[in-house]
């Protein structure tokens, strides 16, 4: 919903992967702009959180109890709302991703479309990664959230944790949001990764 933040991120000379929510005023514009810049685009698929969550996922939400046909229709609609999509990650979804039958219905669509899945791991009980791999959908998972607290200092600390995860495991994904503080921290920290000979790659490189 923030074109100014998207523009600043797109001016960064790093292959960040852009995860775009469907059916918002600038969804299509941001996805097209990222694609023109040679950046990878994912669908940020709205999924049901636990009851009492402080925010709602927004339009196109996948919910527990939906039939496989309903899930397929919604996922297709969400995919069609965001051009140039190479893969999908869940937006919220702590309740939805814990349901293996629901995740199987989602993965069925992704398998047909030959898309990958990144499990945002908004809950420790997520079945997303396991179901994706069982169904032959290329998949990976989030190691670090960058901005649960919106300060530059916090995000820099999370980026250092991200670097440790890469050093320990060989590869890792960090997820952040287009907050001003996150963008400032990325601008400060990403050159350090280059100096340390740590390569940033699109999400599709990791799901292999």
Secondary structure as UniProt FT lines:
FT   HELIX           3..11
FT   STRAND          17..21
FT   TURN            25..26
FT   HELIX           27..36
FT   TURN            37..38
FT   STRAND          40..47
FT   TURN            51..52
FT   TURN            59..60
FT   TURN            64..65
FT   HELIX           68..81
FT   TURN            83..84
FT   STRAND          85..92
FT   TURN            94..95
FT   HELIX           96..98
FT   HELIX           100..113
FT   STRAND          116..119
FT   TURN            124..125
FT   HELIX           128..134
FT   TURN            135..136
FT   STRAND          139..141
FT   STRAND          144..145
FT   HELIX           152..169
FT   STRAND          174..175
FT   HELIX           180..195
FT   TURN            196..197
FT   HELIX           203..206
//
